[in-house]
Amino acid sequence: MTEKNERLGAFPFVIAGVSFIPVIGIPFGLVSLIWGIVTKKKGGNKLALVGGLGIMFTIVLYAGLFYFGFVKRDGIYDDLRIKSAQSGLNNVVQALEFYKVQHGS
């Protein structure tokens, strides 16, 4: 049998499936992407596609989180940002008052 007619086993596709786990999946996606491009076996293109999609999933997920968390205004996260800022200011005031009590100024 020639190598082109051989099929990839399940293991490479499991590695490619792990690439959909955010952050830790990027190295697995790169491995499966390269593996799919380099292999001469049947299914290499599908393996590369799944690995690439896993990497894109992580990029899109974190881009969305960044956008909604830091860029977008007038959304549901504005209240959370206000509460977080207020909490931080309360902690700073408390620490300053404690320092003043301890050191006299």
MDAnalysis code that builds the backbone (N, CA, C; Angstrom):
import MDAnalysis as mda
import numpy as np

u = mda.Universe.empty(315, n_residues=105, atom_resindex=np.repeat(np.arange(105), 3), trajectory=True)
u.add_TopologyAttr("name", ["N", "CA", "C"] * 105)
u.add_TopologyAttr("resid", np.arange(1, 106))
u.add_TopologyAttr("resname", ["MET", "THR", "GLU", "LYS", "ASN", "GLU", "ARG", "LEU", "GLY", "ALA", "PHE", "PRO", "PHE", "VAL", "ILE", "ALA", "GLY", "VAL", "SER", "PHE", "ILE", "PRO", "VAL", "ILE", "GLY", "ILE", "PRO", "PHE", "GLY", "LEU", "VAL", "SER", "LEU", "ILE", "TRP", "GLY", "ILE", "VAL", "THR", "LYS", "LYS", "LYS", "GLY", "GLY", "ASN", "LYS", "LEU", "ALA", "LEU", "VAL", "GLY", "GLY", "LEU", "GLY", "ILE", "MET", "PHE", "THR", "ILE", "VAL", "LEU", "TYR", "ALA", "GLY", "LEU", "PHE", "TYR", "PHE", "GLY", "PHE", "VAL", "LYS", "ARG", "ASP", "GLY", "ILE", "TYR", "ASP", "ASP", "LEU", "ARG", "ILE", "LYS", "SER", "ALA", "GLN", "SER", "GLY", "LEU", "ASN", "ASN", "VAL", "VAL", "GLN", "ALA", "LEU", "GLU", "PHE", "TYR", "LYS", "VAL", "GLN", "HIS", "GLY", "SER"])
u.atoms.positions = np.array([
    [0.826, -1.180, 0.000],
    [0.000, 0.000, 0.000],
    [0.873, 1.249, 0.000],
    [0.544, 2.232, -0.781],
    [1.329, 3.461, -0.797],
    [0.944, 4.326, 0.396],
    [1.830, 5.224, 0.720],
    [1.605, 6.065, 1.890],
    [0.428, 7.012, 1.685],
    [0.141, 7.420, 0.460],
    [-0.963, 8.351, 0.180],
    [-2.313, 7.702, 0.481],
    [-2.415, 6.378, 0.337],
    [-3.678, 5.699, 0.588],
    [-3.907, 5.400, 2.067],
    [-2.869, 5.509, 2.869],
    [-3.040, 5.286, 4.297],
    [-3.810, 6.452, 4.893],
    [-4.602, 6.146, 5.907],
    [-5.382, 7.188, 6.574],
    [-4.737, 7.534, 7.904],
    [-4.970, 8.764, 8.320],
    [-4.521, 9.176, 9.652],
    [-5.381, 8.467, 10.688],
    [-4.787, 8.141, 11.804],
    [-5.547, 7.518, 12.878],
    [-6.356, 8.553, 13.649],
    [-6.890, 8.135, 14.770],
    [-7.705, 9.019, 15.596],
    [-6.854, 9.967, 16.438],
    [-5.642, 9.550, 16.798],
    [-4.802, 10.352, 17.685],
    [-4.541, 11.776, 17.180],
    [-4.179, 11.951, 15.901],
    [-3.960, 13.329, 15.432],
    [-5.211, 14.199, 15.553],
    [-6.377, 13.604, 15.363],
    [-7.611, 14.375, 15.460],
    [-7.975, 14.681, 16.915],
    [-7.551, 13.827, 17.835],
    [-7.727, 14.139, 19.257],
    [-6.856, 15.339, 19.619],
    [-5.629, 15.340, 19.138],
    [-4.726, 16.483, 19.359],
    [-5.356, 17.744, 18.768],
    [-5.916, 17.635, 17.572],
    [-6.556, 18.790, 16.939],
    [-7.785, 19.229, 17.733],
    [-8.515, 18.297, 18.317],
    [-9.678, 18.644, 19.129],
    [-9.300, 19.393, 20.391],
    [-8.146, 19.062, 20.961],
    [-7.668, 19.752, 22.161],
    [-7.349, 21.204, 21.836],
    [-7.130, 21.510, 20.580],
    [-6.798, 22.884, 20.202],
    [-7.960, 23.846, 20.427],
    [-9.146, 23.339, 20.683],
    [-10.292, 24.206, 20.960],
    [-10.355, 24.646, 22.417],
    [-9.457, 24.162, 23.257],
    [-9.381, 24.632, 24.641],
    [-8.620, 25.950, 24.623],
    [-9.234, 27.034, 25.128],
    [-8.565, 28.341, 25.051],
    [-7.186, 28.331, 25.713],
    [-6.287, 29.083, 25.179],
    [-4.900, 29.308, 25.578],
    [-4.045, 28.047, 25.434],
    [-4.332, 26.984, 26.200],
    [-3.472, 25.800, 26.122],
    [-3.649, 25.058, 24.808],
    [-4.705, 25.362, 24.077],
    [-4.942, 24.687, 22.818],
    [-4.118, 25.207, 21.658],
    [-3.558, 26.390, 21.801],
    [-2.786, 26.973, 20.696],
    [-1.588, 26.096, 20.311],
    [-0.781, 25.619, 21.266],
    [0.315, 24.726, 20.850],
    [-0.184, 23.439, 20.183],
    [-1.288, 22.895, 20.694],
    [-1.845, 21.685, 20.080],
    [-2.363, 21.991, 18.677],
    [-2.943, 23.164, 18.505],
    [-3.407, 23.573, 17.183],
    [-2.265, 23.730, 16.211],
    [-1.163, 24.310, 16.680],
    [0.011, 24.457, 15.817],
    [0.579, 23.101, 15.417],
    [0.641, 22.191, 16.386],
    [1.156, 20.842, 16.087],
    [0.277, 20.157, 15.055],
    [-1.040, 20.208, 15.255],
    [-1.925, 19.522, 14.308],
    [-1.946, 20.227, 12.952],
    [-1.795, 21.542, 12.949],
    [-1.733, 22.277, 11.691],
    [-0.500, 21.860, 10.891],
    [0.651, 21.840, 11.546],
    [1.891, 21.443, 10.873],
    [1.839, 19.971, 10.476],
    [1.330, 19.142, 11.384],
    [1.215, 17.707, 11.107],
    [0.338, 17.475, 9.878],
    [-0.779, 18.194, 9.790],
    [-1.675, 18.040, 8.652],
    [-1.068, 18.501, 7.348],
    [-0.246, 19.548, 7.400],
    [0.385, 20.050, 6.185],
    [1.512, 19.126, 5.726],
    [2.294, 18.610, 6.680],
    [3.479, 17.815, 6.352],
    [3.130, 16.384, 5.945],
    [2.085, 15.811, 6.527],
    [1.789, 14.397, 6.275],
    [1.328, 14.161, 4.840],
    [1.639, 12.991, 4.358],
    [1.212, 12.580, 3.017],
    [0.000, 11.662, 3.100],
    [-0.442, 11.367, 4.313],
    [-1.553, 10.441, 4.489],
    [-2.883, 11.126, 4.204],
    [-3.878, 10.296, 3.933],
    [-5.218, 10.779, 3.659],
    [-5.788, 11.435, 4.920],
    [-6.412, 12.580, 4.780],
    [-6.991, 13.285, 5.921],
    [-6.110, 14.377, 6.482],
    [-4.956, 14.598, 5.881],
    [-4.043, 15.632, 6.361],
    [-4.635, 17.024, 6.245],
    [-5.363, 17.262, 5.156],
    [-5.988, 18.568, 4.984],
    [-7.041, 18.826, 6.055],
    [-7.803, 17.789, 6.384],
    [-8.827, 17.936, 7.434],
    [-8.179, 18.196, 8.789],
    [-7.078, 17.523, 9.056],
    [-6.361, 17.718, 10.309],
    [-5.845, 19.147, 10.413],
    [-5.275, 19.663, 9.337],
    [-4.788, 21.041, 9.333],
    [-5.940, 22.023, 9.510],
    [-7.073, 21.738, 8.911],
    [-8.238, 22.606, 9.035],
    [-8.744, 22.648, 10.477],
    [-8.849, 21.487, 11.104],
    [-9.329, 21.441, 12.488],
    [-8.352, 22.158, 13.419],
    [-7.063, 21.963, 13.226],
    [-6.068, 22.661, 14.036],
    [-6.137, 24.167, 13.851],
    [-6.284, 24.612, 12.620],
    [-6.404, 26.036, 12.341],
    [-7.673, 26.632, 12.933],
    [-8.771, 25.884, 12.863],
    [-10.027, 26.358, 13.455],
    [-9.923, 26.467, 14.972],
    [-9.191, 25.548, 15.593],
    [-8.994, 25.621, 17.039],
    [-8.222, 26.862, 17.445],
    [-7.206, 27.193, 16.671],
    [-6.435, 28.416, 16.947],
    [-7.318, 29.645, 16.737],
    [-8.086, 29.660, 15.651],
    [-8.972, 30.794, 15.385],
    [-10.030, 30.948, 16.478],
    [-10.515, 29.833, 17.016],
    [-11.495, 29.891, 18.096],
    [-10.927, 30.633, 19.295],
    [-9.705, 30.329, 19.682],
    [-9.069, 31.002, 20.815],
    [-8.884, 32.487, 20.524],
    [-8.455, 32.820, 19.326],
    [-8.237, 34.228, 18.968],
    [-9.555, 35.000, 19.014],
    [-10.603, 34.437, 18.429],
    [-11.901, 35.115, 18.405],
    [-12.468, 35.243, 19.818],
    [-12.325, 34.207, 20.629],
    [-12.832, 34.242, 21.999],
    [-12.161, 35.342, 22.807],
    [-10.846, 35.399, 22.775],
    [-10.139, 36.403, 23.568],
    [-10.288, 37.807, 22.993],
    [-10.429, 37.927, 21.681],
    [-10.693, 39.241, 21.094],
    [-12.055, 39.756, 21.550],
    [-13.042, 38.876, 21.586],
    [-14.365, 39.266, 22.067],
    [-14.351, 39.663, 23.533],
    [-13.658, 38.892, 24.349],
    [-13.553, 39.236, 25.765],
    [-12.857, 40.577, 25.955],
    [-11.800, 40.827, 25.190],
    [-11.098, 42.107, 25.284],
    [-12.014, 43.252, 24.864],
    [-12.725, 43.058, 23.767],
    [-13.599, 44.113, 23.267],
    [-14.695, 44.442, 24.279],
    [-15.398, 43.430, 24.749],
    [-16.500, 43.683, 25.675],
    [-16.010, 44.131, 27.044],
    [-14.816, 43.735, 27.431],
    [-14.305, 44.101, 28.741],
    [-13.641, 45.451, 28.799],
    [-12.978, 45.883, 27.724],
    [-12.179, 47.102, 27.793],
    [-12.584, 48.192, 26.802],
    [-13.138, 47.830, 25.671],
    [-13.374, 48.804, 24.615],
    [-14.814, 49.300, 24.587],
    [-15.756, 48.386, 24.572],
    [-17.164, 48.739, 24.399],
    [-17.673, 49.538, 25.590],
    [-18.393, 50.600, 25.306],
    [-18.995, 51.436, 26.339],
    [-20.516, 51.327, 26.250],
    [-21.179, 51.739, 27.309],
    [-22.641, 51.719, 27.405],
    [-23.198, 50.303, 27.313],
    [-22.481, 49.358, 27.838],
    [-22.952, 47.983, 27.834],
    [-23.169, 47.491, 29.256],
    [-23.364, 46.218, 29.382],
    [-23.633, 45.638, 30.696],
    [-22.397, 45.638, 31.589],
    [-21.223, 45.822, 31.006],
    [-20.002, 45.784, 31.804],
    [-19.656, 47.133, 32.435],
    [-20.354, 48.199, 32.034],
    [-20.082, 49.505, 32.622],
    [-20.331, 49.502, 34.128],
    [-21.415, 48.881, 34.563],
    [-21.709, 48.815, 35.998],
    [-20.613, 48.056, 36.742],
    [-20.107, 47.002, 36.144],
    [-19.040, 46.239, 36.785],
    [-17.761, 47.053, 36.891],
    [-17.452, 47.834, 35.849],
    [-16.270, 48.692, 35.894],
    [-16.411, 49.754, 36.976],
    [-17.605, 50.325, 37.110],
    [-17.850, 51.342, 38.131],
    [-17.696, 50.739, 39.521],
    [-18.279, 49.570, 39.745],
    [-18.168, 48.910, 41.052],
    [-16.723, 48.538, 41.365],
    [-15.982, 48.088, 40.360],
    [-14.583, 47.731, 40.569],
    [-13.754, 48.962, 40.923],
    [-13.987, 50.069, 40.237],
    [-13.260, 51.308, 40.542],
    [-13.601, 51.809, 41.937],
    [-14.872, 51.739, 42.305],
    [-15.293, 52.192, 43.632],
    [-14.667, 51.329, 44.723],
    [-14.612, 50.032, 44.504],
    [-14.003, 49.124, 45.465],
    [-12.511, 49.421, 45.617],
    [-11.838, 49.655, 44.493],
    [-10.417, 49.994, 44.548],
    [-10.162, 51.287, 45.302],
    [-10.993, 52.299, 45.050],
    [-10.847, 53.569, 45.766],
    [-11.107, 53.399, 47.263],
    [-12.104, 52.612, 47.612],
    [-12.390, 52.357, 49.032],
    [-11.203, 51.691, 49.717],
    [-10.562, 50.761, 49.041],
    [-9.396, 50.083, 49.616],
    [-8.226, 51.041, 49.798],
    [-8.025, 51.943, 48.832],
    [-6.930, 52.906, 48.927],
    [-7.173, 53.864, 50.088],
    [-8.393, 54.362, 50.229],
    [-8.718, 55.285, 51.331],
    [-8.513, 54.593, 52.664],
    [-8.955, 53.363, 52.781],
    [-8.794, 52.612, 54.030],
    [-7.310, 52.423, 54.360],
    [-6.506, 52.097, 53.357],
    [-5.075, 51.903, 53.584],
    [-4.401, 53.208, 53.985],
    [-4.796, 54.311, 53.376],
    [-4.230, 55.612, 53.739],
    [-4.593, 56.004, 55.171],
    [-5.820, 55.778, 55.551],
    [-6.254, 56.095, 56.918],
    [-5.515, 55.221, 57.933],
    [-5.320, 53.961, 57.618],
    [-4.576, 53.068, 58.518],
    [-3.124, 53.529, 58.662],
    [-2.514, 53.923, 57.554],
    [-1.148, 54.443, 57.588],
    [-1.070, 55.698, 58.447],
    [-2.068, 56.581, 58.322],
    [-2.092, 57.807, 59.084],
    [-2.214, 57.530, 60.574],
    [-3.027, 56.560, 60.945],
    [-3.181, 56.198, 62.355],
    [-1.873, 55.618, 62.897],
    [-1.191, 54.804, 62.114],
    [0.042, 54.169, 62.550],
    [1.211, 55.157, 62.666],
    [1.326, 56.052, 61.706],
    [2.505, 56.911, 61.609],
    [2.254, 58.371, 61.984],
    [1.032, 58.734, 62.241],
    [0.728, 60.083, 62.705],
    [0.553, 61.110, 61.603],
    [0.889, 60.812, 60.400],
    [0.672, 61.767, 59.296],
    [0.554, 61.029, 57.987],
])
